[in-house]
């Protein structure tokens, strides 16, 4: 097996006129957000390695350049500008962190430099509206996820819900969307809210508050590490109230931080198919290419599958882009040449809608951090 970094960046002998196409990810590579960066990048690299090893895109190869913005919006803006000027990328992939995303939107960074961005995390709706000419999203937003959660709570007959959430503007927006969804008939009663000061580490008091709310279910709007701590705390108190959350509560990460006994049974909305399933061609291809190109013993998961699907969307759009390939041509192809078949999943964009997939499902964490949909 060849290393990902060699395969993804390899320049192979191609036909006349073949070039190397550069794509760039600017995202944190250390700290609490690094897990999202690394998992997404692993899936991207697996597919790009496969494409490069099997003839490229009409002979062209694709190289992914990864830059560490240290979760600093000012540094991210600087790196994006420098990469645009020196690397001539055809696209940027997956910005991570709400502050960084907001900074690029306020500066109209991608529209100004004329290079499309494909993928953002988190998927807060206020970071997606209005539609931006050069910003494209692969998966559904968190507002859709919380609507799905409310539907699931109704389906299983849980009508009294407690919320525990990060006390920051982006998360408060998601609280609002959940409460709006809960208010629809038949109504779900939000019996209480416990706020956690963002990045404070002060969890004991809000955990105690939510434990005392006598809810039939708890919806966690905390980062995955804090959700894992919540699960461990509740179970240690002998409380087995069902806990629900959005897709950023990645099951493998929950298992790592909470252990199997505490994480098993948590319900999480999903914006990509089950990475452990085998029904869709896209998932079978993901499993095969991860086994062939990812580092040995890499664990499958929803984040690396999302990265894989983003890379596949990029490749399919590049196949539809007129040569010579340019960033402007790729942007137009994304908006005008869809739907793109990703293997049983179709990504569709238009001038007014830059969200590609409509996939939404419910996953339950099972043994070893795996999922059952």
C-alpha positions in Angstrom: 0.0 0.0 0.0 1.4 3.4 -0.9 1.2 6.2 1.6 -1.7 8.7 1.1 0.6 11.7 1.0 2.6 10.2 -1.9 -0.4 8.9 -3.9 -2.5 12.1 -3.4 0.3 14.3 -4.6 1.9 12.1 -7.1 2.7 13.4 -10.6 2.2 10.4 -12.9 3.0 10.2 -16.6 -0.1 11.3 -18.5 -1.1 12.3 -21.9 -0.2 15.6 -23.6 -1.6 18.6 -21.7 -2.1 16.9 -18.4 -1.7 19.1 -15.4 -1.7 19.0 -11.6 -4.8 20.5 -10.1 -4.4 21.9 -6.6 -7.0 22.1 -3.9 -6.5 23.6 -0.4 -7.8 22.9 3.0 -7.2 25.7 5.6 -8.3 24.2 9.0 -7.0 23.6 12.6 -4.6 20.7 12.9 -4.1 20.9 16.6 -6.6 21.4 19.5 -10.2 20.4 19.9 -11.2 21.0 16.3 -8.3 19.0 14.9 -10.2 15.7 15.0 -12.7 17.1 12.5 -9.9 18.3 10.2 -8.1 15.0 10.3 -11.1 12.8 9.8 -12.4 14.8 6.9 -8.9 15.0 5.3 -8.4 11.3 5.6 -11.5 10.6 3.6 -10.6 13.2 1.0 -7.1 11.9 0.6 -8.3 8.3 0.2 -10.5 9.2 -2.8 -8.0 11.6 -4.4 -5.3 8.9 -4.1 -7.6 6.4 -5.8 -8.4 8.9 -8.6 -4.7 9.7 -9.2 -3.8 6.0 -9.2 -6.4 5.2 -11.8 -5.8 7.7 -14.5 -6.7 11.0 -12.9 -9.4 13.3 -14.3 -8.9 13.2 -18.0 -5.2 12.7 -17.2 -5.0 15.5 -14.7 -3.9 14.7 -11.1 -5.2 16.4 -8.0 -3.1 17.4 -5.0 -4.5 18.4 -1.6 -2.5 21.0 0.3 -3.3 21.2 4.0 -2.6 24.5 6.0 -3.0 24.9 9.7 -4.9 28.0 10.7 -4.6 27.2 14.4 -8.3 28.0 14.8 -7.4 31.7 14.3 -9.7 33.5 11.9 -7.2 36.2 11.0 -4.6 33.6 10.3 -7.1 31.6 8.2 -7.9 34.7 6.1 -4.2 35.4 5.5 -3.5 31.7 4.5 -6.4 31.7 2.1 -5.2 34.9 0.4 -1.6 33.6 0.2 -2.7 30.2 -1.1 -4.8 31.8 -3.8 -1.9 34.0 -4.9 0.8 31.3 -4.8 -0.8 27.9 -5.4 -3.4 28.8 -8.0 -5.9 26.4 -6.5 -9.1 25.4 -8.3 -11.0 25.1 -4.9 -10.8 25.3 -1.2 -12.2 22.4 0.9 -13.9 22.4 4.3 -13.3 25.4 6.5 -13.8 24.4 10.2 -14.9 26.6 13.0 -17.8 29.1 13.2 -15.6 32.2 13.8 -13.4 31.4 10.8 -16.4 30.8 8.5 -18.0 34.1 9.7 -14.8 36.0 9.0 -14.6 34.7 5.4 -18.3 35.5 4.8 -18.1 39.0 6.2 -15.0 39.7 4.0 -16.6 37.9 1.0 -13.3 36.2 0.7 -14.1 33.5 -1.8 -16.2 35.7 -4.0 -13.5 38.3 -4.0 -10.7 35.9 -4.9 -13.0 34.0 -7.3 -12.3 30.5 -6.0 -15.1 28.2 -4.7 -15.2 26.8 -1.2 -16.7 23.3 -1.0 -17.8 22.3 2.5 -18.0 24.0 5.9 -18.2 22.7 9.5 -20.2 23.4 11.6 -23.4 23.5 9.5 -25.2 26.2 11.4 -28.0 27.7 9.2 -26.9 31.3 9.9 -23.6 30.5 8.3 -25.3 29.3 5.1 -27.9 32.0 4.5 -28.1 33.9 2.2 -26.6 31.7 -0.5 -23.1 32.9 -1.5 -21.9 32.7 -5.1 -18.7 30.9 -4.2 -19.6 28.9 -1.1 -21.1 25.4 -1.6 -22.2 22.9 1.1 -22.2 19.2 0.8 -24.6 18.2 3.6 -27.8 19.4 5.3 -27.6 22.1 7.9 -28.1 21.8 11.6 -31.6 23.3 11.4 -32.7 20.4 9.3 -31.0 18.0 11.8 -32.9 19.4 14.7 -36.2 19.2 12.8 -35.3 15.5 12.2 -34.6 15.1 16.0 -38.0 16.6 16.9 -39.7 14.2 14.5 -37.9 11.3 16.0 -38.9 12.3 19.5 -42.5 12.5 18.5 -42.2 9.1 16.8 -41.0 7.4 20.0 -43.4 9.3 22.2 -41.0 11.4 24.2 -42.7 14.8 24.8 -40.8 16.4 27.7 -37.2 17.4 26.6 -34.4 19.2 28.4 -31.7 21.1 26.4 -28.1 21.6 27.3 -26.2 23.9 25.1 -23.1 25.9 24.4 -23.8 29.6 25.3 -22.6 31.2 22.1 -24.4 32.9 19.2 -24.2 30.0 16.8 -25.5 27.5 19.2 -28.3 29.8 20.5 -29.4 30.0 16.9 -29.7 26.2 16.9 -31.6 26.3 20.2 -34.1 28.6 18.5 -34.6 26.2 15.6 -35.1 23.2 17.8 -37.7 25.1 19.9 -39.5 26.1 16.8 -39.6 22.5 15.6 -40.7 21.3 19.0 -43.6 23.7 19.0 -45.2 22.2 16.0 -48.1 19.8 16.5 -48.0 17.5 18.3 -45.9 19.8 20.5 -42.8 18.7 22.5 -42.4 20.6 25.8 -39.0 22.0 26.5 -39.0 21.6 30.3 -35.7 23.5 30.8 -32.4 24.7 29.4 -29.0 24.5 30.9 -26.3 26.8 29.3 -22.6 26.0 29.3 -20.2 29.0 29.0 -18.3 28.3 25.8 -14.8 26.8 26.3 -15.1 27.4 30.0 -14.7 23.8 31.1 -17.3 24.6 33.8 -19.6 21.7 33.4 -20.7 20.4 36.8 -23.4 23.0 37.5 -25.2 22.7 34.1 -24.9 18.9 34.2 -26.6 18.9 37.7 -29.3 21.3 36.4 -30.2 19.1 33.4 -30.1 16.0 35.6 -32.8 17.6 37.8 -35.2 18.6 35.1 -37.0 15.3 35.0 -37.1 15.2 31.3 -38.0 12.2 29.2 -35.1 13.0 26.9 -32.1 15.3 26.8 -30.9 17.1 23.6 -27.2 17.9 23.8 -26.0 20.9 21.8 -22.4 20.6 23.1 -19.2 19.7 21.3 -18.7 15.9 21.2 -16.2 15.8 24.1 -18.6 17.6 26.4 -21.5 15.4 25.3 -19.3 12.4 26.2 -18.7 13.9 29.6 -22.5 14.5 30.0 -23.2 10.8 29.2 -20.6 9.6 31.7 -21.9 11.9 34.4 -25.6 10.9 33.9 -24.8 7.2 33.8 -22.6 7.5 36.9 -25.6 9.0 38.7 -27.8 6.1 37.6 -29.7 8.2 35.2 -30.4 6.6 31.9 -32.5 9.4 30.3 -32.1 9.0 26.5 -29.6 11.6 25.0 -30.0 13.0 21.5 -27.7 15.1 19.5 -26.7 16.4 16.0 -24.2 14.8 13.7 -21.1 16.5 15.0 -21.4 14.0 17.9 -19.4 11.5 15.9 -19.9 8.0 17.2 -16.3 7.0 17.3 -15.4 10.1 19.3 -18.2 9.5 21.7 -17.0 5.9 22.3 -13.4 7.2 22.8 -14.4 9.7 25.4 -17.4 8.2 27.1 -16.7 4.5 26.8 -19.0 1.9 25.5 -21.4 1.6 28.4 -22.1 5.3 28.5 -22.1 6.1 24.7 -24.1 3.1 23.6 -27.7 4.0 22.8 -27.2 7.7 22.2 -29.3 8.9 19.2 -27.6 11.1 16.7 -28.9 12.7 13.5 -26.8 11.7 10.4 -26.2 13.8 7.3 -24.3 11.0 5.4 -25.1 7.2 5.1 -23.9 4.6 7.5 -20.1 4.2 7.0 -20.4 0.7 8.3 -23.3 -0.3 5.9 -22.9 -1.8 2.5 -26.1 -1.0 0.5 -25.0 2.2 -1.4 -22.2 2.0 -4.0 -20.7 5.2 -2.5 -20.3 3.5 0.9 -18.8 0.3 -0.6 -16.3 2.5 -2.6 -15.5 4.4 0.6 -14.8 1.2 2.5 -12.6 -0.2 -0.3 -10.6 2.9 -0.9 -10.1 3.6 2.8 -8.7 0.0 3.2 -6.5 0.5 0.2 -5.2 4.0 0.7 -5.7 5.2 4.3 -3.1 4.4 7.0 -3.4 0.9 8.4 -6.1 0.4 11.1 -7.8 3.7 10.3 -11.3 3.5 11.8 -14.3 4.1 9.6 -16.6 6.9 10.5 -19.1 9.5 9.4 -16.6 12.3 9.2 -14.1 10.5 6.9 -17.1 9.4 4.8 -18.2 13.0 4.5 -14.7 14.0 3.4 -14.7 11.1 0.9 -18.0 12.3 -0.5 -16.7 15.9 -0.7 -13.7 14.7 -2.7 -15.9 12.6 -5.0 -18.2 15.6 -5.6 -15.1 17.7 -6.4 -13.8 15.1 -8.9 -17.2 14.7 -10.6 -17.6 18.4 -10.9 -14.0 18.7 -12.3 -14.9 16.1 -14.9 -17.7 18.4 -16.0 -15.5 21.5 -16.1 -14.3 22.8 -19.5 -10.5 22.6 -20.1 -8.3 24.3 -19.3 -9.7 23.8 -15.8 -10.0 27.0 -13.8 -11.6 27.9 -10.4 -14.2 30.0 -12.3 -15.0 27.0 -14.5 -15.3 24.7 -11.6 -17.7 27.1 -9.7 -19.9 27.3 -12.8 -19.9 23.5 -13.2 -21.0 23.0 -9.6 -23.9 25.4 -10.0 -24.9 24.5 -13.6 -24.0 20.9 -14.3 -25.6 19.0 -11.4 -26.9 16.6 -10.3 -23.6 14.8 -9.6 -23.9 11.1 -9.0 -21.8 10.2 -5.9 -22.7 6.5 -6.0 -26.4 6.1 -5.1 -26.4 9.7 -3.7 -27.0 12.7 -5.9 -25.7 16.2 -5.1 -27.7 19.0 -6.7 -27.0 22.7 -6.7 -28.7 25.7 -8.3 -28.2 29.4 -8.4 -30.3 29.8 -5.3 -29.5 26.6 -3.5 -25.9 25.7 -2.7 -26.7 22.6 -0.4 -25.9 19.5 -2.4 -27.3 16.4 -0.5 -30.8 16.1 1.0 -29.8 13.0 3.0 -31.0 12.9 6.6 -31.3 9.9 8.9 -31.2 8.8 12.5 -28.3 6.7 13.9 -28.0 4.9 17.2 -24.5 4.4 18.7 -23.9 0.7 19.2 -20.9 -1.4 20.2 -17.4 -0.1 19.6 -18.7 3.3 18.4 -20.4 1.8 15.4 -23.9 3.0 14.2 -27.2 1.4 13.5 -29.5 3.5 11.2 
